[in-house]
Amino acid sequence: MAKVKIYSTPSCVYCRMAREFFEKHGVEYEDHDVAANGEALKEMINKSHQMGVPVIDIDGQIFVGFNRLGLEKVLGIKVA
């Protein structure tokens, strides 16, 4: 299974949508709150060169924002 990390904030609507997407499809993930964790924020910026959330790292492939179709493709999720 892919290693999935999401860098997020509690108030971000798109972060919430990404977490709900992962939960709906049974994808295990690590959630890093960049509002509360400065080290996670630095890690996110180093990976994405962005300040916006969510940033999603799937086995080193970086997504900035909630890209449902891209996530489905990378994770091999088939939607009927």
N, CA, C and O atoms as a MOPAC input file, in Angstrom:
PM7 MOZYME 1SCF
protein

 N      0.84800 1    -1.18800 1     0.00000 1
 C      0.00000 1     0.00000 1     0.00000 1
 C      0.88800 1     1.24400 1     0.00000 1
 O      1.97500 1     1.25800 1     0.57800 1
 N      0.40100 1     2.26700 1    -0.65300 1
 C      1.13900 1     3.52100 1    -0.76100 1
 C      1.26200 1     4.20600 1     0.59800 1
 O      0.37600 1     4.10500 1     1.44700 1
 N      2.38300 1     4.90500 1     0.78000 1
 C      2.56500 1     5.70900 1     1.98500 1
 C      2.01600 1     7.10000 1     1.68500 1
 O      2.49200 1     7.78900 1     0.78300 1
 N      1.00600 1     7.50100 1     2.45700 1
 C      0.29800 1     8.76000 1     2.20800 1
 C      0.45100 1     9.67900 1     3.41000 1
 O      0.19200 1     9.29000 1     4.54900 1
 N      0.88100 1    10.91600 1     3.13100 1
 C      0.94000 1    11.95600 1     4.15700 1
 C      0.14700 1    13.14800 1     3.65600 1
 O      0.20900 1    13.49600 1     2.47700 1
 N     -0.59600 1    13.76800 1     4.55400 1
 C     -1.28600 1    15.00400 1     4.22200 1
 C     -0.82800 1    16.07600 1     5.20500 1
 O     -0.81100 1    15.86800 1     6.41900 1
 N     -0.46500 1    17.20400 1     4.65800 1
 C     -0.10000 1    18.38000 1     5.45200 1
 C     -1.31000 1    19.28900 1     5.38700 1
 O     -1.74000 1    19.68300 1     4.30300 1
 N     -1.86100 1    19.62400 1     6.54500 1
 C     -3.15700 1    20.28600 1     6.58100 1
 C     -3.25300 1    21.27000 1     7.74400 1
 O     -2.34300 1    21.39400 1     8.56400 1
 N     -4.38900 1    21.96300 1     7.78200 1
 C     -4.75700 1    22.78300 1     8.93300 1
 C     -6.18600 1    22.41700 1     9.33200 1
 O     -6.95300 1    21.92600 1     8.50400 1
 N     -6.54500 1    22.65100 1    10.58000 1
 C     -7.88900 1    22.27100 1    11.04200 1
 C     -9.02600 1    23.00600 1    10.32500 1
 O    -10.11500 1    22.45300 1    10.17800 1
 N     -8.78900 1    24.23700 1     9.88100 1
 C     -9.86800 1    25.03300 1     9.30000 1
 C     -9.98200 1    24.91600 1     7.78500 1
 O    -10.86600 1    25.53300 1     7.19000 1
 N     -9.11800 1    24.14800 1     7.15400 1
 C     -9.07600 1    24.04000 1     5.69000 1
 C    -10.15400 1    23.08800 1     5.17500 1
 O    -10.16800 1    21.90700 1     5.52100 1
 N    -11.05400 1    23.61300 1     4.34600 1
 C    -12.14100 1    22.80900 1     3.79000 1
 C    -11.59700 1    21.72800 1     2.86500 1
 O    -12.07500 1    20.59400 1     2.89800 1
 N    -10.61200 1    22.05700 1     2.04500 1
 C    -10.06400 1    21.08000 1     1.10800 1
 C     -9.27400 1    19.98400 1     1.82700 1
 O     -9.21200 1    18.84600 1     1.36300 1
 N     -8.67800 1    20.33800 1     2.94900 1
 C     -8.00300 1    19.33600 1     3.77700 1
 C     -9.02700 1    18.33600 1     4.31100 1
 O     -8.80400 1    17.12500 1     4.29100 1
 N    -10.13600 1    18.86000 1     4.78000 1
 C    -11.21000 1    18.00900 1     5.29400 1
 C    -11.73000 1    17.08900 1     4.18500 1
 O    -11.97500 1    15.90500 1     4.41600 1
 N    -11.89800 1    17.64500 1     2.98000 1
 C    -12.36800 1    16.83700 1     1.84800 1
 C    -11.37400 1    15.71200 1     1.53100 1
 O    -11.78300 1    14.58900 1     1.23600 1
 N    -10.08600 1    16.00900 1     1.59100 1
 C     -9.06200 1    14.99900 1     1.31800 1
 C     -9.10300 1    13.89900 1     2.37700 1
 O     -9.05300 1    12.71500 1     2.04300 1
 N     -9.19400 1    14.28200 1     3.64900 1
 C     -9.26000 1    13.27700 1     4.71900 1
 C    -10.50400 1    12.39800 1     4.56100 1
 O    -10.43100 1    11.18200 1     4.73500 1
 N    -11.64400 1    13.01100 1     4.23300 1
 C    -12.87900 1    12.24800 1     4.02700 1
 C    -12.73900 1    11.29800 1     2.83800 1
 O    -13.22500 1    10.16700 1     2.88100 1
 N    -12.07900 1    11.75700 1     1.78600 1
 C    -11.82300 1    10.91300 1     0.61600 1
 C    -11.00000 1     9.68900 1     1.01700 1
 O    -11.34800 1     8.56500 1     0.65500 1
 N     -9.91700 1     9.89900 1     1.75700 1
 C     -9.07000 1     8.78900 1     2.18400 1
 C     -9.85600 1     7.81700 1     3.05300 1
 O     -9.76200 1     6.60300 1     2.87400 1
 N    -10.62800 1     8.34700 1     3.99000 1
 C    -11.39700 1     7.48500 1     4.89400 1
 C    -12.45200 1     6.69000 1     4.13300 1
 O    -12.64600 1     5.50300 1     4.39500 1
 N    -13.13300 1     7.34000 1     3.19300 1
 C    -14.17400 1     6.67600 1     2.39800 1
 C    -13.59900 1     5.49900 1     1.61800 1
 O    -14.26600 1     4.47800 1     1.45200 1
 N    -12.36300 1     5.64000 1     1.14000 1
 C    -11.75100 1     4.61600 1     0.30500 1
 C    -10.77600 1     3.71900 1     1.07100 1
 O    -10.05600 1     2.92400 1     0.46700 1
 N    -10.75200 1     3.84900 1     2.40200 1
 C     -9.92900 1     2.97700 1     3.22600 1
 C     -8.43200 1     3.18900 1     3.05600 1
 O     -7.64800 1     2.25600 1     3.22800 1
 N     -8.03400 1     4.40600 1     2.72100 1
 C     -6.61800 1     4.72400 1     2.53000 1
 C     -6.03700 1     5.17400 1     3.87100 1
 O     -6.50900 1     6.14200 1     4.46800 1
 N     -5.00900 1     4.46400 1     4.33600 1
 C     -4.33300 1     4.87400 1     5.56000 1
 C     -3.44500 1     6.06300 1     5.24500 1
 O     -2.80300 1     6.10600 1     4.19500 1
 N     -3.40800 1     7.03000 1     6.15600 1
 C     -2.61300 1     8.22600 1     5.92400 1
 C     -2.13200 1     8.80600 1     7.24200 1
 O     -2.70700 1     8.56000 1     8.30200 1
 N     -1.05100 1     9.59100 1     7.14300 1
 C     -0.55100 1    10.36300 1     8.28300 1
 C     -1.00100 1    11.79300 1     8.06600 1
 O     -0.81500 1    12.34300 1     6.98000 1
 N     -1.58700 1    12.40000 1     9.07600 1
 C     -2.03400 1    13.79200 1     8.99400 1
 C     -1.09700 1    14.66000 1     9.82300 1
 O     -0.89400 1    14.40800 1    11.01100 1
 N     -0.53400 1    15.67400 1     9.19900 1
 C      0.37900 1    16.59300 1     9.87000 1
 C     -0.24300 1    17.99100 1     9.87000 1
 O     -0.41200 1    18.60100 1     8.81500 1
 N     -0.57600 1    18.48600 1    11.04600 1
 C     -1.17400 1    19.81300 1    11.21600 1
 C     -0.06400 1    20.86400 1    11.18500 1
 O      0.66900 1    21.03600 1    12.15900 1
 N      0.05100 1    21.56200 1    10.05600 1
 C      1.13600 1    22.54000 1     9.90100 1
 C      0.87500 1    23.82300 1    10.68000 1
 O      1.78500 1    24.63500 1    10.84800 1
 N     -0.34600 1    24.02100 1    11.15800 1
 C     -0.64200 1    25.19400 1    11.98500 1
 C     -0.07000 1    25.01800 1    13.39000 1
 O      0.26100 1    25.99700 1    14.05900 1
 N      0.04300 1    23.78000 1    13.82900 1
 C      0.51300 1    23.49700 1    15.18700 1
 C      1.92700 1    22.93300 1    15.23600 1
 O      2.53000 1    22.87200 1    16.30700 1
 N      2.46100 1    22.52200 1    14.09400 1
 C      3.75100 1    21.83800 1    14.07200 1
 C      4.68600 1    22.51500 1    13.07500 1
 O      4.56500 1    22.31500 1    11.86600 1
 N      5.60700 1    23.30700 1    13.58000 1
 C      6.54000 1    24.04600 1    12.74000 1
 C      7.43800 1    23.15100 1    11.90100 1
 O      7.77400 1    23.49800 1    10.76900 1
 N      7.83100 1    22.00000 1    12.44200 1
 C      8.67400 1    21.07400 1    11.68200 1
 C      7.90800 1    20.50700 1    10.48600 1
 O      8.46700 1    20.35500 1     9.40000 1
 N      6.62600 1    20.19500 1    10.69200 1
 C      5.79800 1    19.69400 1     9.59600 1
 C      5.63100 1    20.77500 1     8.53100 1
 O      5.62500 1    20.47500 1     7.33700 1
 N      5.49700 1    22.02700 1     8.95700 1
 C      5.38400 1    23.13900 1     8.00900 1
 C      6.64200 1    23.24000 1     7.15500 1
 O      6.55100 1    23.38500 1     5.93600 1
 N      7.81600 1    23.16600 1     7.78000 1
 C      9.08100 1    23.22200 1     7.04000 1
 C      9.18200 1    22.05800 1     6.05500 1
 O      9.59100 1    22.23800 1     4.90800 1
 N      8.80800 1    20.86700 1     6.51300 1
 C      8.84400 1    19.68000 1     5.65000 1
 C      7.93100 1    19.86700 1     4.44800 1
 O      8.31100 1    19.53800 1     3.32400 1
 N      6.72300 1    20.39400 1     4.67700 1
 C      5.76000 1    20.62300 1     3.60800 1
 C      6.31300 1    21.60700 1     2.57600 1
 O      6.21500 1    21.37100 1     1.37200 1
 N      6.89200 1    22.70500 1     3.05300 1
 C      7.43700 1    23.71700 1     2.14200 1
 C      8.60900 1    23.14400 1     1.34200 1
 O      8.73100 1    23.41300 1     0.14700 1
 N      9.46400 1    22.36300 1     1.98500 1
 C     10.58800 1    21.74400 1     1.27900 1
 C     10.10800 1    20.80400 1     0.18100 1
 O     10.71300 1    20.74000 1    -0.88900 1
 N      9.02900 1    20.07700 1     0.43500 1
 C      8.51400 1    19.13100 1    -0.55300 1
 C      7.77200 1    19.81300 1    -1.69100 1
 O      7.91200 1    19.42300 1    -2.85000 1
 N      6.98000 1    20.83400 1    -1.36300 1
 C      6.06100 1    21.40200 1    -2.34900 1
 C      6.44600 1    22.78600 1    -2.86200 1
 O      5.97200 1    23.21900 1    -3.91300 1
 N      7.31200 1    23.48200 1    -2.11100 1
 C      7.65000 1    24.88100 1    -2.41700 1
 C      6.39700 1    25.76300 1    -2.37600 1
 O      6.31900 1    26.78700 1    -3.05600 1
 N      5.42500 1    25.34500 1    -1.56700 1
 C      4.14800 1    26.05300 1    -1.43400 1
 C      3.82600 1    26.28400 1     0.03400 1
 O      4.30300 1    25.56900 1     0.91400 1
 N      3.00500 1    27.30000 1     0.27600 1
 C      2.52500 1    27.57000 1     1.63400 1
 C      1.07400 1    27.12100 1     1.81000 1
 O      0.59300 1    27.01100 1     2.93700 1
 N      0.37600 1    26.86200 1     0.70300 1
 C     -1.03400 1    26.49900 1     0.76900 1
 C     -1.22500 1    25.04600 1     1.14700 1
 O     -0.35300 1    24.21200 1     0.89900 1
 N     -2.35600 1    24.74400 1     1.74200 1
 C     -2.72300 1    23.38800 1     2.11900 1
 C     -4.01500 1    23.00500 1     1.41300 1
 O     -4.77600 1    23.88700 1     1.01500 1
 N     -4.27600 1    21.74600 1     1.25000 1
 C     -3.45000 1    20.62700 1     1.65300 1
 C     -2.30100 1    20.37700 1     0.67800 1
 O     -2.37700 1    20.70500 1    -0.50600 1
 N     -1.25500 1    19.79500 1     1.20700 1
 C     -0.20000 1    19.20300 1     0.39700 1
 C     -0.24000 1    17.72000 1     0.72300 1
 O     -0.18200 1    17.32500 1     1.88800 1
 N     -0.33800 1    16.90800 1    -0.31400 1
 C     -0.46100 1    15.46700 1    -0.14200 1
 C      0.74100 1    14.80400 1    -0.79500 1
 O      1.05400 1    15.06400 1    -1.95700 1
 N      1.40500 1    13.94900 1    -0.03900 1
 C      2.58100 1    13.22800 1    -0.50400 1
 C      2.22500 1    11.74600 1    -0.55600 1
 O      1.96800 1    11.11900 1     0.47100 1
 N      2.21400 1    11.19500 1    -1.77300 1
 C      1.93600 1     9.77300 1    -1.95100 1
 C      3.18700 1     9.14500 1    -2.54900 1
 O      3.46400 1     9.29000 1    -3.74000 1
 N      3.93100 1     8.44900 1    -1.70800 1
 C      5.17900 1     7.80700 1    -2.13500 1
 C      6.08600 1     8.77900 1    -2.88900 1
 O      6.71200 1     8.41000 1    -3.88200 1
 N      6.15200 1    10.02500 1    -2.40900 1
 C      7.02900 1    11.01600 1    -3.01700 1
 C      6.40400 1    11.83300 1    -4.13300 1
 O      7.00300 1    12.80400 1    -4.59600 1
 N      5.21000 1    11.45500 1    -4.57200 1
 C      4.50800 1    12.25600 1    -5.57700 1
 C      3.68500 1    13.30800 1    -4.82800 1
 O      2.87500 1    12.97100 1    -3.96400 1
 N      3.89800 1    14.58000 1    -5.16500 1
 C      3.30900 1    15.68100 1    -4.41200 1
 C      2.09300 1    16.25100 1    -5.13400 1
 O      2.13300 1    16.53200 1    -6.33100 1
 N      1.01000 1    16.41500 1    -4.37400 1
 C     -0.19600 1    17.08100 1    -4.86000 1
 C     -0.41300 1    18.31000 1    -3.99600 1
 O     -0.39400 1    18.22100 1    -2.76800 1
 N     -0.61600 1    19.44700 1    -4.62400 1
 C     -0.94800 1    20.66200 1    -3.89400 1
 C     -2.42600 1    20.91500 1    -4.14400 1
 O     -2.85300 1    21.10900 1    -5.28200 1
 N     -3.19900 1    20.91000 1    -3.06900 1
 C     -4.64600 1    21.03000 1    -3.19300 1
 C     -5.28400 1    19.64800 1    -3.23900 1
 O     -4.59500 1    18.62800 1    -3.24100 1
 N     -6.60900 1    19.63300 1    -3.27700 1
 C     -7.35700 1    18.37800 1    -3.32200 1
 C     -7.70700 1    18.08400 1    -4.77400 1
 O     -8.62200 1    18.68400 1    -5.33700 1
 N     -6.97400 1    17.16000 1    -5.37100 1
 C     -7.16400 1    16.75500 1    -6.75300 1
 C     -7.71400 1    15.33200 1    -6.73500 1
 O     -6.95800 1    14.36200 1    -6.79700 1
 N     -9.02100 1    15.22200 1    -6.65100 1
 C     -9.65900 1    13.90900 1    -6.50800 1
 C     -9.27700 1    12.95000 1    -7.62600 1
 O     -8.93400 1    11.79800 1    -7.36200 1
 N     -9.33100 1    13.40900 1    -8.86700 1
 C     -9.02000 1    12.53200 1    -9.99400 1
 C     -7.56400 1    12.07500 1    -9.97200 1
 O     -7.27300 1    10.90900 1   -10.24000 1
 N     -6.66600 1    12.97700 1    -9.65700 1
 C     -5.25700 1    12.62100 1    -9.55600 1
 C     -5.00100 1    11.61200 1    -8.44600 1
 O     -4.22900 1    10.66900 1    -8.62000 1
 N     -5.65700 1    11.81600 1    -7.29600 1
 C     -5.50600 1    10.88600 1    -6.17300 1
 C     -6.06300 1     9.51000 1    -6.52600 1
 O     -5.44900 1     8.49000 1    -6.21200 1
 N     -7.22800 1     9.48200 1    -7.18200 1
 C     -7.81100 1     8.20100 1    -7.59900 1
 C     -6.85100 1     7.45300 1    -8.51400 1
 O     -6.66000 1     6.24600 1    -8.36800 1
 N     -6.24700 1     8.17200 1    -9.45700 1
 C     -5.33300 1     7.54200 1   -10.41700 1
 C     -4.10300 1     6.97300 1    -9.72100 1
 O     -3.74700 1     5.81500 1    -9.93800 1
 N     -3.45100 1     7.78000 1    -8.88700 1
 C     -2.22800 1     7.34300 1    -8.22200 1
 C     -2.50200 1     6.20100 1    -7.24400 1
 O     -1.68800 1     5.28700 1    -7.11100 1
 N     -3.63500 1     6.25200 1    -6.56900 1
 C     -3.96600 1     5.23100 1    -5.57100 1
 C     -4.66900 1     4.01900 1    -6.17200 1
 O     -4.91800 1     3.03800 1    -5.47200 1
 N     -4.99300 1     4.07900 1    -7.46900 1
 C     -5.66200 1     2.95700 1    -8.11800 1
 C     -7.09600 1     2.75800 1    -7.66800 1
 O     -7.59200 1     1.63300 1    -7.61800 1
 N     -7.75900 1     3.85900 1    -7.34100 1
 C     -9.15300 1     3.77900 1    -6.88000 1
 C    -10.06900 1     3.86700 1    -8.08800 1
 O     -9.99900 1     4.81700 1    -8.86900 1
 N    -10.92900 1     2.86800 1    -8.23500 1
 C    -11.89500 1     2.83500 1    -9.32800 1
 C    -13.22900 1     3.34300 1    -8.80100 1
 O    -13.76100 1     2.82100 1    -7.82100 1
 N    -13.76200 1     4.36300 1    -9.45700 1
 C    -15.04600 1     4.92300 1    -9.04600 1
 C    -16.07800 1     4.53900 1   -10.08000 1
 O    -15.88700 1     4.78300 1   -11.27100 1
 N    -17.16700 1     3.94100 1    -9.63900 1
 C    -18.22600 1     3.48700 1   -10.55000 1
 C    -19.05000 1     4.63800 1   -11.06600 1
 O    -19.98200 1     4.43100 1   -11.84300 1

